Amino acid sequence: MDKLRTNSKDTVIEQSIKWWNPGKTNQWQKDGIDLVIGKREGYYFYDMSGKKLMDVHLNGGTYNLGHRNPEIISTLKRALDEFDIGNHHFPSITRAQLAEELSICTPSSLTYSIFSSGGSEAIDVAIKCARYATKRKKIVSIQYGYHGHTGLAVSLGNERYSRPFLSEGDPREFIHVPFNDLAAMEKALSAEDVACVVIETIPATYGFPLPEKGYLSSVKKMCKLYGSLYIADEVQTGLMRTGNLWGIEHFGVEPDILVTSKGFGGGIYPIAATIVSQKAGQWMNEDGFAHISTFGGSELGCIVAMKVLEISQRKEVRQNVDFVARYLRTGLETIKKNNPEFFTGIRQLGVVMGLEFSHPEGAKYVMRCLYKNGVWAIYSMLDPKVLQFKPGLLCDQKYCDELLSRCELSIKQAAEMVY
């Protein structure tokens, strides 16, 4: 720890270029984001140089409850007096209890929980379960979707992430259809040879386009008609971000499989879960050793996740999400009205928000100006005209006022740069 504290910011950047990820590190410098995170607390973090930033990226919702949430840290510290990762082969107090709690708080179609260490792994598990249940291999996902970077998950998403590793997948096996296009979806499913459809309830990396009325429920009906399973990827839209515990609840869909991660570990301990129907999880009655994950469902992670679920479901947290969503929307609409040629749209469900700009890379300009003015938000990697704007569940009015003030200045500055 002492050595870490004595490293300079320049040293960390040099080390990162030399030993960690040269492409990513150099790209951030090129984008004018010379960020190395030091101290962090609540919905703020500090650059190593001391610059204070408001965090409305939250690492995809990992910090829904803030950085270093005191309740979660206290829970983990107490757990360390008795628990460690545990042994994935055997029943455990913590895994059993968390699995029961997930069966209660997820849609009634779901029964068993399979734990992983991260979202990509959990998506892989979901696909394996769907293939087992249907005895089919084909997978349908959304063009420009994103479901992670591991073996099966990476083939579901955009070719930007799969092509470098020759993992695009056989197009006859991994089928990509446009979002909100029911005709394309039915064409893909009607041959009755598709194992499952995998959809982010609101596709995050694609810039948060919202499902059209009736779209997701119609996809679910098609799945039932043609014998496919519906997998709801709730990694970024779950855990109260939309105003309900799971985003899919807004659309009247009971999925066959639901996946959660990111905020599930409270930003403190990595854990993910794939919650499946009895049909999708029946393989565990045949051979419970068919899937193994040494760190999936670590006992410490389960304890943290239970605290996250408890906090996220509190009445006052749900009410606060509603307040923050409405308050920020009102302020952003005023900013949009004052910058109509540049700031053109707000995509929103709860505190899942995407800010749309007229320039094809407008969100990159806004990101740079926000960074200069003490706010961290990131453009959508597959649609850089949209800024991912993800305030936390526990923000208060003072924070929102400060955020809106900085956004107003930054958007005005970005508009002047573009036009």
C-alpha positions in Angstrom: 0.0 0.0 0.0 2.8 2.4 0.8 4.3 1.9 -2.6 1.0 2.5 -4.3 0.6 5.8 -2.4 4.0 7.0 -3.6 3.4 6.4 -7.3 2.8 9.6 -9.3 0.1 9.9 -11.9 2.6 10.1 -14.7 4.2 6.9 -13.5 0.8 5.1 -13.4 0.1 6.2 -17.0 3.6 5.1 -18.2 3.2 1.7 -16.4 -0.3 1.3 -18.0 1.1 1.9 -21.5 4.0 -0.4 -21.0 2.5 -3.2 -19.0 -1.3 -3.0 -18.9 -3.3 -1.8 -22.0 -1.4 0.5 -24.3 -4.3 1.1 -26.8 -6.9 2.0 -24.2 -4.5 4.2 -22.2 -3.3 6.1 -25.2 -6.8 6.6 -26.5 -7.9 8.2 -23.3 -4.9 10.6 -23.5 -5.8 11.4 -27.1 -9.4 12.1 -26.0 -8.2 14.5 -23.4 -9.1 12.3 -20.5 -5.9 11.9 -18.5 -7.8 10.3 -15.6 -6.3 8.0 -13.0 -8.7 7.5 -10.2 -7.5 8.0 -6.6 -9.8 8.7 -3.7 -13.4 7.9 -4.2 -16.5 8.3 -2.0 -20.3 8.4 -2.7 -21.0 9.8 -6.1 -17.6 11.6 -6.4 -14.1 10.4 -7.1 -10.8 12.3 -7.4 -8.2 12.1 -10.0 -4.7 11.4 -8.6 -3.8 15.0 -9.2 -6.6 16.0 -6.9 -9.3 17.0 -9.4 -12.8 16.2 -8.0 -15.4 14.7 -10.4 -19.0 13.9 -10.1 -19.6 10.3 -11.3 -22.6 9.8 -13.6 -21.1 6.9 -15.4 -20.9 4.6 -12.4 -19.0 2.1 -14.4 -22.2 0.9 -16.0 -24.2 1.0 -12.8 -21.6 -0.8 -10.7 -21.7 2.1 -8.2 -25.5 2.5 -8.1 -25.2 2.9 -4.3 -22.1 5.1 -4.5 -18.4 4.4 -4.2 -17.4 2.7 -1.0 -21.0 2.7 0.4 -20.5 2.6 4.2 -23.3 0.0 4.8 -21.8 -2.4 2.2 -18.2 -2.0 3.5 -19.4 -2.6 7.1 -21.3 -5.7 5.9 -18.2 -7.0 4.2 -15.9 -6.3 7.1 -18.2 -8.2 9.5 -18.4 -11.1 7.0 -14.6 -11.3 6.9 -14.6 -12.3 10.6 -16.2 -15.6 9.6 -16.3 -16.2 5.9 -14.0 -16.4 2.8 -14.8 -17.4 -0.8 -16.0 -20.8 0.3 -16.0 -24.0 -1.8 -18.2 -24.0 -4.9 -18.8 -27.7 -4.8 -20.8 -27.7 -1.6 -24.0 -26.1 -0.3 -23.4 -23.0 1.7 -25.4 -20.8 4.1 -24.9 -17.7 2.0 -25.5 -19.1 -1.5 -28.6 -20.8 -0.3 -30.0 -17.7 1.3 -29.2 -15.4 -1.6 -30.7 -17.8 -4.1 -33.9 -17.9 -2.1 -34.0 -14.1 -1.9 -33.5 -13.9 -5.7 -36.4 -16.3 -6.3 -38.6 -14.1 -4.2 -37.7 -10.7 -5.8 -37.5 -11.8 -9.5 -40.4 -12.5 -11.8 -42.4 -15.6 -10.8 -41.2 -17.5 -13.8 -37.8 -17.9 -12.3 -36.6 -20.4 -9.7 -32.9 -21.4 -9.5 -29.9 -19.1 -9.2 -26.5 -19.9 -10.8 -23.7 -17.6 -9.6 -20.8 -16.2 -11.5 -18.0 -13.7 -10.9 -19.1 -11.3 -13.7 -21.8 -10.5 -16.2 -20.2 -12.0 -19.3 -19.8 -15.3 -17.5 -23.4 -15.1 -16.4 -24.6 -14.6 -19.9 -22.5 -17.6 -21.0 -24.4 -19.6 -18.4 -27.7 -18.3 -19.6 -27.0 -19.5 -23.2 -25.9 -22.9 -22.0 -29.1 -23.3 -20.0 -31.2 -22.3 -23.0 -29.4 -24.7 -25.3 -29.9 -27.5 -22.7 -33.6 -26.8 -22.3 -34.4 -26.5 -26.0 -31.8 -28.8 -27.5 -31.2 -26.1 -30.1 -28.1 -24.1 -30.8 -29.1 -20.9 -32.6 -29.1 -17.6 -30.6 -30.8 -14.4 -31.6 -29.6 -11.0 -30.3 -29.9 -7.4 -31.2 -27.6 -5.6 -33.7 -25.3 -3.2 -31.8 -26.2 -5.0 -28.6 -23.6 -5.8 -25.9 -23.5 -8.7 -23.5 -19.8 -9.0 -22.5 -16.6 -10.3 -23.7 -16.3 -14.0 -22.8 -16.7 -17.0 -25.2 -20.4 -17.1 -26.0 -21.3 -13.6 -24.8 -18.9 -11.8 -27.2 -20.5 -13.5 -30.2 -23.8 -11.9 -29.3 -22.6 -8.4 -29.5 -21.2 -6.0 -32.1 -18.4 -7.2 -34.3 -16.1 -4.5 -32.8 -15.6 -6.7 -29.8 -15.7 -10.2 -31.5 -13.9 -9.7 -34.8 -10.4 -9.1 -33.3 -10.5 -12.5 -31.7 -12.2 -14.4 -34.6 -15.2 -14.8 -32.4 -18.0 -13.4 -34.6 -19.6 -16.8 -34.5 -21.2 -18.6 -37.5 -24.0 -16.2 -38.8 -26.2 -19.3 -39.1 -25.8 -19.9 -35.4 -25.6 -16.3 -34.0 -28.3 -14.2 -35.6 -28.4 -10.4 -35.2 -31.6 -8.5 -35.8 -32.5 -4.8 -35.5 -33.9 -3.5 -32.3 -37.6 -2.8 -32.3 -38.1 -4.7 -35.6 -40.7 -7.4 -34.9 -40.8 -8.6 -38.5 -37.1 -9.4 -38.4 -37.5 -11.1 -35.0 -40.3 -13.3 -36.2 -38.4 -14.2 -39.4 -35.5 -15.3 -37.2 -37.7 -17.4 -34.8 -40.3 -18.8 -37.1 -38.2 -21.8 -38.3 -38.5 -23.1 -34.7 -34.8 -23.8 -34.4 -33.6 -21.0 -32.1 -32.7 -21.7 -28.5 -33.2 -18.2 -27.1 -33.4 -14.5 -27.7 -31.0 -12.4 -25.6 -32.0 -8.7 -25.1 -30.7 -5.9 -22.9 -34.0 -4.4 -21.7 -32.6 -1.1 -22.7 -29.4 -1.5 -24.9 -26.7 0.5 -23.0 -23.7 0.5 -25.3 -26.0 1.3 -28.2 -27.0 4.5 -26.5 -30.2 3.5 -24.6 -32.8 3.3 -27.4 -36.0 2.6 -25.6 -38.2 -0.4 -26.6 -41.2 0.6 -28.6 -44.6 0.0 -27.0 -45.4 -3.7 -27.1 -42.0 -4.7 -28.6 -40.6 -6.7 -25.7 -43.9 -8.4 -24.8 -44.4 -9.3 -28.5 -40.9 -10.9 -28.6 -41.8 -12.9 -25.5 -45.0 -14.1 -27.1 -43.0 -15.1 -30.2 -40.5 -17.0 -28.1 -43.4 -19.0 -26.5 -45.0 -19.6 -29.9 -41.8 -20.9 -31.6 -40.3 -22.7 -28.6 -37.4 -20.4 -27.8 -36.5 -19.0 -24.4 -36.4 -15.3 -23.5 -33.2 -14.1 -21.7 -33.4 -10.6 -20.1 -30.0 -9.1 -19.7 -30.5 -6.8 -16.7 -26.8 -6.2 -16.0 -27.3 -2.4 -16.5 -31.0 -2.0 -16.2 -31.6 -4.0 -13.0 -31.4 -3.2 -9.3 -33.9 -0.3 -9.3 -32.2 1.8 -11.9 -35.5 2.1 -13.9 -37.6 2.7 -10.8 -38.5 -1.0 -10.5 -36.1 -3.6 -9.2 -35.9 -5.1 -12.7 -36.3 -3.1 -15.9 -38.2 -5.9 -17.6 -41.1 -5.4 -15.0 -42.1 -2.2 -16.9 -42.9 -4.2 -20.0 -45.0 -7.0 -18.6 -42.6 -9.7 -19.5 -41.7 -12.7 -17.4 -38.4 -14.0 -18.8 -37.2 -17.6 -18.8 -33.8 -16.4 -17.7 -32.7 -13.1 -16.1 -29.0 -12.0 -15.7 -27.7 -9.5 -13.1 -24.2 -8.2 -12.3 -22.3 -4.9 -12.1 -24.2 -3.2 -9.2 -25.0 -6.6 -7.7 -21.7 -6.5 -5.9 -22.1 -2.9 -4.7 -18.8 -1.8 -6.3 -17.1 -3.8 -3.5 -17.1 -7.5 -4.4 -17.6 -9.0 -7.8 -20.6 -11.3 -8.2 -23.2 -12.1 -10.9 -26.3 -14.3 -11.0 -28.2 -16.1 -13.8 -31.7 -16.8 -12.4 -33.5 -19.4 -14.5 -36.8 -21.2 -14.8 -37.3 -24.8 -13.8 -37.1 -25.8 -17.4 -33.8 -23.9 -18.1 -32.3 -25.2 -14.8 -33.4 -28.8 -15.1 -29.9 -29.9 -16.0 -28.9 -29.4 -12.4 -31.2 -32.3 -11.5 -29.5 -34.5 -14.1 -25.8 -33.5 -13.4 -25.2 -30.6 -11.0 -21.5 -30.7 -11.8 -22.1 -29.9 -15.5 -21.2 -26.3 -14.9 -18.6 -25.2 -12.4 -17.3 -21.7 -11.4 -14.7 -21.6 -8.6 -15.3 -17.9 -7.7 -19.0 -17.9 -8.8 -21.1 -17.3 -5.7 -18.2 -16.6 -3.4 -19.6 -16.5 0.1 -18.3 -13.0 0.7 -19.9 -11.9 -2.5 -23.2 -13.4 -1.6 -23.3 -11.5 1.7 -22.6 -8.2 -0.1 -25.2 -9.0 -2.8 -27.9 -9.6 -0.1 -27.1 -6.2 1.4 -27.4 -4.6 -2.1 -30.8 -6.2 -2.6 -32.0 -5.1 0.8 -30.9 -1.5 0.2 -32.2 -1.3 -3.3 -35.6 -2.5 -2.3 -36.1 0.0 0.5 -39.2 2.2 0.0 -37.2 5.4 0.4 -34.7 4.3 -2.2 -37.5 3.6 -4.8 -39.0 7.0 -3.9 -35.6 8.7 -4.3 -35.1 7.1 -7.7 -38.4 8.6 -8.8 -37.4 12.0 -7.5 -34.0 12.1 -9.1 -35.4 10.9 -12.4 -38.1 13.6 -12.5 -35.9 16.4 -11.1 -33.0 15.8 -13.5 -35.4 15.4 -16.5 -36.9 18.8 -15.8 -33.5 20.4 -15.6 -32.2 18.7 -18.7 -35.3 19.7 -20.7 -34.5 23.3 -19.8 -30.9 22.9 -21.0 -32.1 21.2 -24.2 -34.6 24.1 -24.8 -31.7 26.5 -24.6 -29.5 24.5 -27.0 -32.0 23.1 -29.5 -29.7 22.7 -32.5 -27.2 20.6 -30.6 -29.0 18.9 -27.7 -31.8 17.0 -29.4 -33.1 14.3 -27.2 -33.4 12.6 -23.8 -33.8 8.8 -23.7 -34.9 7.8 -20.2 -36.5 5.2 -18.0 -35.9 6.0 -14.3 -32.2 7.0 -13.9 -31.2 5.1 -17.0 -30.6 8.0 -19.3 -29.0 8.8 -22.7 -28.5 12.3 -23.9 -28.7 12.7 -27.7 -26.8 15.3 -29.7 -27.1 16.3 -33.4 -23.4 15.9 -34.2 -22.5 12.2 -35.0 -19.8 12.3 -32.4 -21.5 15.0 -30.2 -21.3 13.0 -27.0 -17.5 12.9 -27.3 -17.4 16.7 -27.2 -19.8 16.8 -24.3 -17.7 14.2 -22.4 -14.6 16.3 -22.8 -16.3 19.5 -21.6 -18.0 17.7 -18.7 -14.6 16.3 -17.7 -13.1 19.7 -17.7 -15.9 21.0 -15.5 -15.7 18.2 -13.0 -18.2 15.6 -14.2 -17.5 12.1 -15.5 -19.8 10.6 -18.1 -18.9 8.6 -21.2 -20.2 8.5 -24.7 -22.0 5.3 -26.0 -19.3 3.2 -27.7 -21.6 2.1 -30.5 -23.4 5.4 -31.0 -21.1 8.3 -30.0 -23.8 10.9 -30.5 -25.4 9.7 -27.3 -24.0 10.3 -23.8 -24.5 7.7 -21.2 -25.9 9.6 -18.2 -26.3 7.4 -15.2 -27.0 9.2 -11.9 -27.0 7.0 -8.7 -30.0 5.8 -6.8 -29.1 7.8 -3.6 -28.4 11.2 -5.1 -29.9 14.2 -3.3 -31.3 17.5 -4.6 -28.0 19.4 -3.8 -26.1 16.9 -5.9 -28.6 17.2 -8.8 -28.5 21.0 -8.7 -24.7 20.9 -8.9 -24.8 18.3 -11.7 -27.3 20.3 -13.8 -25.3 23.5 -13.4 -22.2 21.8 -14.7 -24.1 20.1 -17.5 -25.6 23.4 -18.7 -22.1 24.9 -18.9 -20.5 21.9 -20.6 -23.2 21.4 -23.2 -23.1 25.1 -24.1 -19.3 24.8 -24.5 -19.5 21.6 -26.6 -22.1 23.3 -28.8 -19.8 26.2 -29.4 -16.9 23.8 -30.3 -19.1 21.9 -32.8 -20.8 24.9 -34.4 
